[in-house]
Amino acid sequence: MTQKIKAALAGNPNSGKTSIFNFLTGGRQHVGNYPGVTVEKRDGEVTWQGRKVTLSDLPGIYSLTAYSIEEVLARDALAHDGFDVVIDVIDASNLERNLYLTVQLLEMGLPLVMVFNMSDLAARRGLKFDEAQLSKYFGAPIVPAVGHKGKGGPEILKAVTDVVDGRFDHERPIIHYGKEVECVISEITDLLTEKQIAHLGLPARWVALKLLEGDKDLRERLAAPEIDEAVERGARHIESILGDPPEILIADSRYGFISGACQETVKRTVEARHNASDKIDAIVTNRALAFPIFFGFMYLTFQLTFTLGEPFMVGIENGFAWLAGGLSSLWPKGSDSFLRSLLVDGIIGGVGGVLVFLPNIVLLFMAISFLEDSGYMARAAFIMDRLMHKIGLHGKSFIPMLIGFGCSVPAIMATRTLENRRDRLTTMLVIPLMSCGARLTIYAMIIPAFFPMAWRAPMLWIIYVIGIILAVIVALFLRKTLFKGLSEPFVMELPPYRLPTLRGVVVHMWERSWLYMKKAGTLILGASIILWALSMYPQKRVFDQDYAGEAIRARTAFVQGVRDLNTELGLPAESDLLSEAVEADLEWRAAQDAWYAHEKEYQAAQTAWQTTIDELAQTTDGAVLHDLRPMIDYLDEAYANHAEALAKAEEAGDEPMMVALNLKWTQTMDEARKTSPVLLKAAEQYIADYRTPFEERLIHLEEEKQAEAMAYSITGRIGQALEPVIRPCGFDWRIGTALVGAFAAKEVFVAQMGIVFAVGDEVEATERLRSRLVEEYTPLIGFCVMLFCLIGMPCVATMAATRRESGAWKWVALQAGGLTVLAWIVTAIVFQAGTFMGL
Amino acid sequence: MVPAPAPKKGFGWFRGGKCCCKNIADNAEGLTLRDMKPGDKARILKIRRHGVTNRRLAEMGMTPGTEIKVVRVAPMGDPIEVSVRGYSLSLRKEEAAAVLIERV
């Protein structure tokens, strides 16, 4: 008696196999992927009467002929993983078709336990089974179960141990395929044994059958020309005599056996129709209602994924910004620490870049699991197929493509719902052409800069439509070249509607999100760090301008300028009172910046500042200082409050409120002017004429320094090296540099443009950036930039998702390379034609 | 009718021709699943070659002799839904054209 039992769960899609697996294993399961493909691989464990039973959930399949990747994987696992027993999950309410797989499993010679799942549903539909008799026909025990209610677990495990221990000894049936076919089968079987061709550890009869069924995968693996010849000859012989190719005859015989067995053992007490499903379908696929319902569901999916995900994304972003700020403050301000930059900009930025997609992915997969588990997904494909088939895609391609308007990453992950590899790859490759949300930030920056109000909405619309048209063209092109040949059959089951279980949806959602984190996440993180390093190094040590010297000069000019205020305040012209106070303030501010690193010095600086101010106040004219400083602070605070209230009112579109606020502001100022006219004027002059220009100069110097450092970095150099290549599109090295940065994420393009144009990467800089862009470029170039960002260079997250979902780097290379070349061609044509037309 | 494939060497070329003749003899009207309207019932006579579709259809239970019923046509006129062996299957019209049937 073996202690450990290795069992596989096999069954049709929609047979409820996964729910049986979930309740048998409880929480103890591990999800992964079959190597190189997106088919999920679940393993779990359960202990039964002191014996450990390991369970592998095989992909859902209808047959064992290598028709789909799932079938190949399931077959390989069954042939080579050495299972002690196969648990065949059968939808009892759809018996005949489910038993087709059972027959093939029997022919493979594997010990079998048949689980009649959803037996309650079958009973409600008036189906009665003579289980003892059926069990005899199929030579395997039959266990009724209800997967989503968790019924039948112990019985299944008991049957498993019975079979493994040899306590079940019904004879297994051999299906007879008719004289002609049997003749060919034995010929091939003999040849296989005679020539001692290694038939992959499978029963020779089964191999012969599969070869006759036209199984290309098996044929390639055997690589035995003499067998191929015999099979071909046999197939021709069979067809010439019986008029049908062997694969049809074989399927026919199997169904004949199944029908025969069912006729005697299955009783229908009621006329079986899927009443509820039929009624739902009458509405959901109705000519008038199908599309409103479909787009309603799509709208909900989109809203759930992006709108509901938004607060979580903002939360994650803020959390990481907070973390970055906290960590940053451990270093003195303005210091160039490698470690700080790596941690804050590289790693925290990278991890944030991975996690920021998580809310979208979790919610999207929740919606998709719901659509799939309920049975609606098959109907969505049913109603959309006509349209999608026209562009060489599948009905199910529509949903991932729609998701692409939100973000390519979850969209590419959603291509998993497509069973067929060709459809899946084509859809995946064109998804980046659906203009995603991140690219909207680029359009939002460029369109208002170059185009008048009336043109803005149509411009945005044109960009989106160009993306859709190109997606159609590229999909058709791929179908005509790389993926040519007859399109894959659309032969698809429309399963009865079912209420998805919470557990099923949550398990699905969790598994897929985890896979994203594990695989795509690590790639995105790595790429983010590399891109960070490219924009940081090599660091520029010697700058073209002496920025530190310039800052000191600006400071001296500021202090000097403040002297001009003396006359306003009735001080002697040569008085140093104000300039000394400003000097003390500036030093105090510098010391504040260095606070964290040098606490002792900070305290010393604070004392020094306080002493200086106190001493100045003690001098003959000190009273002025005493009054002026609170006035400046008062003005700063009052203005900041006013500006904030005004912005809030503007955002709310509350115009009367804005008028009232402005009125109140004028009144406040008038009052202040009445009480202390000289002081107010001096304070206003101080702020407007001296302090603000000084502060702006400092910021500008910092920005110019950043721009110089960026041009010196590898990113900047790549941008410069790219200039001759992107010149035909109307781009210069600055756009090139920003495009390189946009690899990390499309929205980075705007921030990078801000840096190379020395306007900074803050949000307020957008207006300044726009005016700089208008100075430098024409609207045609603006349009070309949008076009290039729309088509070319998918971001690293998209590439990571494609790598994960396609299973090979070559598809990533094709996608990224192909789209970038396409972007270049389209943009260059538009630019050249536009220039020629004098735009 | 699908045109006969180009002759191959040996006796194989004959298969195509013979196959076609037999189809016509079996099904004088040339009636296919494609010609059926929702609510129509039919019995499958034969499945013509159409890539891997014929094998797939057979595996899904659409074997000669099986009775099927056209349930509905998708809103855009393609694909169609048929009821076979107690469950619902959808297939495109071009695939339905490969299924030769007789009315019941």
Chai-1 contact restraints between the chains, C-beta under 6 A:
chainA,res_idxA,chainB,res_idxB,connection_type,confidence,min_distance_angstrom,max_distance_angstrom,comment,restraint_id
A,Y62,B,E59,contact,1.0,0.0,6.0,A-B,restraint_1
A,S63,B,E59,contact,1.0,0.0,6.0,A-B,restraint_2
A,N94,B,Y87,contact,1.0,0.0,6.0,A-B,restraint_3
A,E96,B,R85,contact,1.0,0.0,6.0,A-B,restraint_4
A,R97,B,G61,contact,1.0,0.0,6.0,A-B,restraint_5
A,R97,B,R85,contact,1.0,0.0,6.0,A-B,restraint_6
A,R236,B,G12,contact,1.0,0.0,6.0,A-B,restraint_7
A,R236,B,R15,contact,1.0,0.0,6.0,A-B,restraint_8
A,G243,B,K22,contact,1.0,0.0,6.0,A-B,restraint_9
A,E247,B,R55,contact,1.0,0.0,6.0,A-B,restraint_10
A,I248,B,I47,contact,1.0,0.0,6.0,A-B,restraint_11
A,I248,B,A58,contact,1.0,0.0,6.0,A-B,restraint_12
A,A251,B,A58,contact,1.0,0.0,6.0,A-B,restraint_13
A,A251,B,E59,contact,1.0,0.0,6.0,A-B,restraint_14
A,A251,B,T63,contact,1.0,0.0,6.0,A-B,restraint_15
A,D252,B,T63,contact,1.0,0.0,6.0,A-B,restraint_16
A,Y255,B,T63,contact,1.0,0.0,6.0,A-B,restraint_17
A,R287,B,P75,contact,1.0,0.0,6.0,A-B,restraint_18
A,A290,B,P75,contact,1.0,0.0,6.0,A-B,restraint_19
A,F382,B,A74,contact,1.0,0.0,6.0,A-B,restraint_20
A,F382,B,S90,contact,1.0,0.0,6.0,A-B,restraint_21
A,I383,B,A74,contact,1.0,0.0,6.0,A-B,restraint_22
A,I383,B,P75,contact,1.0,0.0,6.0,A-B,restraint_23
A,D385,B,P79,contact,1.0,0.0,6.0,A-B,restraint_24
A,R386,B,M76,contact,1.0,0.0,6.0,A-B,restraint_25
A,R386,B,D78,contact,1.0,0.0,6.0,A-B,restraint_26
A,L486,B,G51,contact,1.0,0.0,6.0,A-B,restraint_27
A,P489,B,T53,contact,1.0,0.0,6.0,A-B,restraint_28
A,P489,B,R56,contact,1.0,0.0,6.0,A-B,restraint_29
A,P489,B,E95,contact,1.0,0.0,6.0,A-B,restraint_30
A,F490,B,P79,contact,1.0,0.0,6.0,A-B,restraint_31
A,F490,B,L91,contact,1.0,0.0,6.0,A-B,restraint_32
A,F490,B,R92,contact,1.0,0.0,6.0,A-B,restraint_33
A,V491,B,R56,contact,1.0,0.0,6.0,A-B,restraint_34
A,V491,B,L57,contact,1.0,0.0,6.0,A-B,restraint_35
A,V491,B,M60,contact,1.0,0.0,6.0,A-B,restraint_36
A,V491,B,L91,contact,1.0,0.0,6.0,A-B,restraint_37
A,M492,B,S90,contact,1.0,0.0,6.0,A-B,restraint_38
A,E493,B,L89,contact,1.0,0.0,6.0,A-B,restraint_39
A,L494,B,E81,contact,1.0,0.0,6.0,A-B,restraint_40
A,L494,B,S88,contact,1.0,0.0,6.0,A-B,restraint_41
A,L494,B,S90,contact,1.0,0.0,6.0,A-B,restraint_42
